[in-house]
Amino acid sequence: MPPPKSRQGSRSCLKNSSETVTKKILHLVFTLLAFAGRVQSADLDGAKISLHAYQGPAVVSARSLEKFKLQVSVDPKGETKPLAIRIELPNSGPNTWPSADVEVLDTSGRGLLVQRTGIEWFKMLIPLPEGITTCIVQALEPSDGWPKPTPEKERVIQDRASGVQMRIAKWHDGRAAALSIRFDDSHPTQLTKAVPILREHGFRGTFMINPGASEPGSRRTSDYEQHRSEWEALAKQGDHEFANHSAHHRGGFGDAGMEAEIGEAARAIWNLTPGRSKLTALNLGGGTRWDTTHTLRYYLDKYHHFDASENSTGMDDSYGNRVENFRRILDQHLQRGLWCRIHYHYIGDGLSSSEANFRAALDIVEQARDKLWIAGMADIHKYQTERNASKLTLLKSDERSLTFKLTCTVNTTLYDQPLTIEMTHAASWDQQKVKIRNAQGTVIPARKIHVDDTGTLRFDAPCRDADYFIELGS
């Protein structure tokens, strides 16, 4: 056994070694924290900023100028090769940026080219032009201002005189939740498999098409072009919805390229659906790259689109256990009264989604169809937007009648989805004799239902300013 002095010396060596390691770890931590301080400061509210694919002397710093506005600067420290800044803006939580409205400018106010992926617009890569070391990242407020939903209490009337309770239903026909079933890429199996199976159930789908023709010199052929007459026939039947997935699903490099990809597809859809609202969903596609100096809002507004790139559950079999996962997700949306979105690509054995799994998912939808509003993405977006911009105002009432105003602040040439109004009337009213008229005296058809043993009527009203008169009748 070694003498006690040797054991004590061994403990001393271990202690010194431990202290050395601790000091090195602390030094590394403080070094990383110091670097993080240059990359992201506490007042950036969750924005992540760094130099892209770079190890060298250059450093990046940022500071918040105001809400949704950052100044980002690079100190080259002698670096001579081109640099690029990577920024990831918060896309959830209280500090979420309106990513569709974000632009990047140099200090003279000139727009810089920004690279993004088709479905993650909140992530940006900014290649710095020669001589540019500072840029401004900001959200540009839309021309009609940031959306300000009407408070829920303004979508409800509770009148003591008539005993009427009235509200704008959260979803069409008073359904508990909404569901959209989307199909991407114009694949032929959507015509041969998806459409017939959807029709067996009477469900409406949204088809994200790539209607561009095959391009000269490219080995890629256009599935849509090869089946153009079939897509045109589907559009004429009108039981499904079309949406913009870009002309060729290859991205857009520069403002002109992005303009062409979105614009060509938008015009093709308008030609397929003449006389209908031009408002359609836009999804630029996973795995695609888009370079532009404009905001996404610029293209959305110009081509009457809304952004449909997020919050959709992929149903490709490769993700695993899709049917049971969908059952769980749908239950959650029903419980919370939300819009459930799912999307498919190719339907068939050996393809992205087998026919058996596709049918199994629709069987789950069938079981909940009485609670679900199953509609196209544009229809659901319209209803949601219209309801958020609407309110009910009681004008006058007595024991046998009520007059109210519906007020909507939307563009009625685009937003043409009727709102559902639910009215629970006094027990003394004879439901068979209730009459609902608009300002022109036209009787509005009402649907009679029973909720919690009370008489309830539902009727549909266009989302526009109008007065309505309700009476017991004789």
KOLLO-802661 format. One record per residue (C-alpha): residue in three letters; x, y, z. Coordinates in steps of 0.25 Angstrom, whole numbers, padded with zeros to 4 digits, always signed. Layout:
REM KOLLO-802661
AlaXYZ/...
***
This chain:
REM KOLLO-802661
Met+0000+0000+0000/Pro+0006+0014-0004/Pro+0009+0023+0007/Pro-0001+0033+0011/Lys+0007+0044+0005/Ser+0007+0038-0009/Arg-0008+0037-0008/Gln-0009+0052-0004/Gly+0000+0055-0016/Ser-0009+0047-0025/Arg-0021+0055-0020/Ser-0014+0068-0022/Cys-0010+0065-0037/Leu-0025+0060-0040/Lys-0030+0073-0033/Asn-0021+0082-0042/Ser-0024+0074-0054/Ser-0039+0076-0051/Glu-0037+0091-0049/Thr-0030+0092-0062/Val-0041+0085-0070/Thr-0052+0093-0063/Lys-0044+0106-0066/Lys-0043+0102-0081/Ile-0058+0098-0081/Leu-0062+0112-0075/His-0053+0119-0085/Leu-0059+0112-0097/Val-0073+0115-0091/Phe-0070+0130-0090/Thr-0063+0130-0103/Leu-0076+0124-0110/Leu-0085+0134-0102/Ala-0076+0145-0106/Phe-0078+0141-0121/Ala-0093+0138-0119/Gly-0094+0153-0114/Arg-0088+0157-0127/Val-0097+0148-0135/Gln-0110+0150-0128/Ser-0113+0160-0117/Ala-0124+0159-0106/Asp-0133+0170-0113/Leu-0134+0162-0126/Asp-0146+0154-0121/Gly-0142+0140-0126/Ala-0136+0144-0139/Lys-0124+0135-0142/Ile-0113+0142-0150/Ser-0100+0136-0155/Leu-0090+0136-0166/His-0093+0124-0176/Ala-0083+0113-0177/Tyr-0072+0121-0172/Gln-0060+0120-0163/Gly-0051+0131-0162/Pro-0048+0145-0157/Ala-0061+0152-0161/Val-0072+0154-0151/Val-0086+0158-0152/Ser-0094+0167-0142/Ala-0108+0171-0142/Arg-0117+0181-0134/Ser-0132+0183-0134/Leu-0137+0197-0139/Glu-0151+0195-0136/Lys-0162+0184-0137/Phe-0159+0175-0149/Lys-0147+0183-0153/Leu-0133+0179-0152/Gln-0119+0185-0156/Val-0109+0174-0159/Ser-0094+0177-0161/Val-0082+0169-0165/Asp-0068+0173-0161/Pro-0059+0166-0171/Lys-0047+0167-0162/Gly-0038+0166-0175/Glu-0047+0155-0181/Thr-0047+0156-0196/Lys-0056+0145-0201/Pro-0071+0147-0203/Leu-0079+0146-0191/Ala-0094+0142-0189/Ile-0103+0144-0177/Arg-0112+0134-0172/Ile-0125+0139-0164/Glu-0136+0130-0158/Leu-0147+0139-0153/Pro-0157+0134-0142/Asn-0169+0127-0149/Ser-0176+0123-0136/Gly-0179+0129-0123/Pro-0182+0143-0119/Asn-0170+0149-0127/Thr-0174+0143-0140/Trp-0170+0151-0152/Pro-0180+0153-0164/Ser-0170+0146-0173/Ala-0178+0148-0186/Asp-0175+0163-0183/Val-0160+0163-0181/Glu-0151+0170-0190/Val-0136+0173-0189/Leu-0129+0186-0193/Asp-0116+0192-0194/Thr-0113+0205-0186/Ser-0117+0213-0198/Gly-0131+0206-0199/Arg-0128+0198-0211/Gly-0134+0184-0210/Leu-0124+0172-0208/Leu-0126+0159-0215/Val-0130+0148-0204/Gln-0130+0133-0206/Arg-0141+0125-0200/Thr-0147+0111-0201/Gly-0161+0109-0206/Ile-0168+0105-0192/Glu-0159+0112-0182/Trp-0160+0127-0185/Phe-0155+0131-0171/Lys-0141+0126-0174/Met-0133+0135-0183/Leu-0119+0134-0189/Ile-0114+0148-0193/Pro-0101+0148-0202/Leu-0094+0161-0200/Pro-0091+0169-0212/Glu-0077+0174-0213/Gly-0075+0187-0204/Ile-0088+0184-0196/Thr-0086+0181-0181/Thr-0099+0185-0175/Cys-0113+0182-0178/Ile-0127+0185-0173/Val-0137+0174-0171/Gln-0151+0179-0169/Ala-0165+0174-0170/Leu-0173+0184-0180/Glu-0187+0187-0175/Pro-0197+0183-0185/Ser-0204+0194-0192/Asp-0217+0191-0185/Gly-0210+0190-0171/Trp-0207+0178-0163/Pro-0219+0169-0161/Lys-0227+0173-0149/Pro-0238+0162-0146/Thr-0251+0167-0141/Pro-0253+0163-0126/Glu-0261+0151-0124/Lys-0271+0158-0116/Glu-0274+0167-0128/Arg-0278+0154-0136/Val-0289+0151-0126/Ile-0303+0157-0122/Gln-0310+0154-0109/Asp-0323+0161-0109/Arg-0333+0161-0097/Ala-0345+0168-0104/Ser-0346+0157-0114/Gly-0339+0146-0107/Val-0330+0144-0119/Gln-0316+0139-0118/Met-0308+0140-0131/Arg-0294+0138-0136/Ile-0285+0136-0148/Ala-0282+0121-0148/Lys-0267+0118-0147/Trp-0268+0109-0159/His-0278+0108-0171/Asp-0291+0101-0167/Gly-0287+0101-0152/Arg-0277+0090-0154/Ala-0267+0087-0143/Ala-0255+0088-0151/Ala-0250+0089-0166/Leu-0242+0080-0174/Ser-0235+0082-0187/Ile-0229+0070-0196/Arg-0218+0075-0205/Phe-0210+0069-0216/Asp-0197+0074-0222/Asp-0190+0073-0235/Ser-0201+0070-0245/His-0197+0055-0245/Pro-0206+0046-0254/Thr-0210+0037-0243/Gln-0218+0049-0237/Leu-0227+0048-0249/Thr-0228+0033-0250/Lys-0228+0030-0235/Ala-0230+0042-0226/Val-0242+0048-0233/Pro-0250+0036-0234/Ile-0248+0032-0220/Leu-0251+0046-0215/Arg-0264+0045-0223/Glu-0268+0032-0217/His-0269+0040-0204/Gly-0273+0053-0209/Phe-0261+0060-0204/Arg-0255+0073-0210/Gly-0240+0073-0213/Thr-0230+0084-0216/Phe-0220+0081-0227/Met-0207+0089-0227/Ile-0204+0089-0242/Asn-0191+0091-0250/Pro-0197+0096-0263/Gly-0184+0100-0270/Ala-0181+0093-0283/Ser-0168+0085-0285/Glu-0156+0094-0287/Pro-0147+0094-0299/Gly-0134+0088-0295/Ser-0139+0081-0282/Arg-0140+0067-0280/Arg-0152+0069-0270/Thr-0165+0066-0277/Ser-0178+0073-0272/Asp-0188+0063-0266/Tyr-0199+0074-0267/Glu-0196+0076-0282/Gln-0197+0061-0285/His-0211+0061-0279/Arg-0215+0075-0281/Ser-0229+0072-0287/Glu-0232+0063-0275/Trp-0229+0074-0265/Glu-0237+0084-0274/Ala-0249+0074-0273/Leu-0247+0073-0258/Ala-0248+0088-0257/Lys-0261+0089-0265/Gln-0268+0079-0255/Gly-0265+0089-0244/Asp-0265+0079-0232/His-0251+0081-0229/Glu-0241+0093-0227/Phe-0229+0097-0234/Ala-0217+0104-0227/Asn-0203+0110-0231/His-0191+0101-0230/Ser-0183+0109-0240/Ala-0182+0107-0254/His-0170+0096-0254/His-0167+0093-0240/Arg-0153+0097-0242/Gly-0152+0110-0234/Gly-0149+0124-0239/Phe-0135+0131-0240/Gly-0137+0146-0240/Asp-0149+0155-0240/Ala-0152+0152-0255/Gly-0151+0137-0252/Met-0160+0137-0240/Glu-0170+0146-0247/Ala-0171+0136-0259/Glu-0173+0124-0250/Ile-0184+0129-0242/Gly-0191+0138-0253/Glu-0191+0127-0263/Ala-0198+0117-0254/Ala-0208+0128-0248/Arg-0212+0131-0262/Ala-0214+0117-0266/Ile-0223+0114-0254/Trp-0231+0127-0257/Asn-0233+0122-0271/Leu-0238+0108-0266/Thr-0248+0115-0256/Pro-0254+0127-0264/Gly-0264+0135-0256/Arg-0260+0130-0243/Ser-0252+0137-0232/Lys-0237+0139-0235/Leu-0233+0136-0221/Thr-0225+0123-0220/Ala-0215+0117-0211/Leu-0200+0118-0214/Asn-0190+0107-0210/Leu-0176+0109-0217/Gly-0172+0095-0214/Gly-0162+0087-0205/Gly-0148+0086-0210/Thr-0149+0098-0219/Arg-0141+0111-0218/Trp-0146+0125-0220/Asp-0137+0138-0222/Thr-0144+0151-0222/Thr-0143+0166-0217/His-0158+0166-0214/Thr-0166+0162-0202/Leu-0175+0149-0204/Arg-0186+0159-0202/Tyr-0183+0166-0215/Tyr-0186+0153-0223/Leu-0198+0149-0214/Asp-0205+0162-0216/Lys-0201+0163-0231/Tyr-0207+0150-0234/His-0218+0149-0224/His-0212+0138-0216/Phe-0211+0134-0201/Asp-0199+0127-0195/Ala-0202+0112-0193/Ser-0187+0107-0191/Glu-0188+0104-0176/Asn-0197+0096-0166/Ser-0200+0084-0175/Thr-0198+0069-0171/Gly-0191+0061-0182/Met-0197+0048-0185/Asp-0186+0041-0192/Asp-0184+0026-0187/Ser-0169+0029-0186/Tyr-0172+0037-0173/Gly-0178+0025-0166/Asn-0191+0021-0160/Arg-0199+0032-0167/Val-0213+0027-0165/Glu-0212+0026-0150/Asn-0205+0039-0150/Phe-0216+0046-0158/Arg-0226+0040-0149/Arg-0219+0046-0137/Ile-0217+0060-0143/Leu-0232+0060-0148/Asp-0237+0057-0134/Gln-0228+0069-0129/His-0234+0078-0139/Leu-0248+0074-0137/Gln-0246+0076-0122/Arg-0240+0090-0124/Gly-0249+0095-0135/Leu-0237+0097-0145/Trp-0234+0096-0160/Cys-0227+0082-0163/Arg-0219+0082-0175/Ile-0213+0069-0182/His-0206+0067-0195/Tyr-0202+0056-0204/His-0193+0054-0216/Tyr-0195+0041-0224/Ile-0206+0031-0222/Gly-0204+0016-0225/Asp-0196+0004-0221/Gly-0181+0006-0220/Leu-0183+0021-0221/Ser-0183+0032-0210/Ser-0196+0028-0204/Ser-0202+0014-0207/Glu-0217+0014-0211/Ala-0220+0006-0198/Asn-0215+0016-0189/Phe-0222+0027-0197/Arg-0235+0020-0196/Ala-0232+0017-0181/Ala-0230+0032-0178/Leu-0243+0036-0186/Asp-0250+0025-0177/Ile-0246+0033-0165/Val-0251+0046-0171/Glu-0264+0039-0174/Gln-0266+0035-0160/Ala-0265+0050-0156/Arg-0272+0056-0168/Asp-0284+0061-0160/Lys-0274+0070-0151/Leu-0265+0074-0163/Trp-0266+0084-0173/Ile-0258+0077-0185/Ala-0255+0088-0195/Gly-0244+0094-0204/Met-0233+0102-0198/Ala-0238+0115-0204/Asp-0252+0113-0199/Ile-0247+0111-0185/His-0237+0122-0185/Lys-0248+0131-0191/Tyr-0258+0128-0179/Gln-0247+0129-0169/Thr-0243+0143-0174/Glu-0257+0148-0176/Arg-0261+0144-0162/Asn-0249+0151-0156/Ala-0253+0163-0163/Ser-0268+0163-0160/Lys-0277+0167-0149/Leu-0292+0167-0145/Thr-0299+0180-0140/Leu-0313+0180-0133/Leu-0321+0191-0139/Lys-0335+0189-0133/Ser-0343+0178-0126/Asp-0356+0175-0119/Glu-0363+0162-0114/Arg-0366+0158-0128/Ser-0355+0164-0137/Leu-0341+0167-0139/Thr-0333+0176-0149/Phe-0318+0174-0150/Lys-0306+0178-0159/Leu-0295+0170-0164/Thr-0283+0178-0167/Cys-0271+0172-0175/Thr-0258+0178-0178/Val-0252+0170-0190/Asn-0251+0171-0205/Thr-0264+0164-0209/Thr-0259+0162-0223/Leu-0249+0152-0217/Tyr-0256+0147-0204/Asp-0269+0141-0209/Gln-0271+0130-0199/Pro-0284+0132-0191/Leu-0284+0133-0176/Thr-0293+0124-0167/Ile-0301+0131-0157/Glu-0307+0123-0145/Met-0319+0128-0138/Thr-0325+0122-0125/His-0338+0128-0123/Ala-0348+0130-0111/Ala-0355+0117-0107/Ser-0368+0125-0109/Trp-0365+0126-0124/Asp-0371+0117-0134/Gln-0359+0112-0142/Gln-0368+0109-0154/Lys-0373+0123-0155/Val-0359+0130-0154/Lys-0356+0138-0166/Ile-0342+0144-0169/Arg-0342+0155-0180/Asn-0331+0164-0186/Ala-0333+0179-0188/Gln-0339+0176-0202/Gly-0350+0168-0195/Thr-0345+0155-0201/Val-0347+0143-0191/Ile-0334+0136-0188/Pro-0335+0121-0187/Ala-0332+0116-0173/Arg-0328+0102-0168/Lys-0335+0097-0155/Ile-0326+0089-0145/His-0326+0085-0131/Val-0315+0089-0121/Asp-0316+0085-0106/Asp-0331+0084-0107/Thr-0333+0098-0113/Gly-0338+0103-0126/Thr-0327+0108-0135/Leu-0327+0113-0149/Arg-0315+0114-0159/Phe-0315+0123-0171/Asp-0304+0127-0181/Ala-0301+0142-0184/Pro-0291+0148-0194/Cys-0280+0155-0187/Arg-0284+0169-0190/Asp-0290+0180-0182/Ala-0305+0178-0181/Asp-0317+0179-0172/Tyr-0326+0167-0169/Phe-0340+0167-0162/Ile-0345+0154-0154/Glu-0359+0153-0150/Leu-0369+0142-0144/Gly-0379+0144-0155/Ser-0394+0141-0155/
***
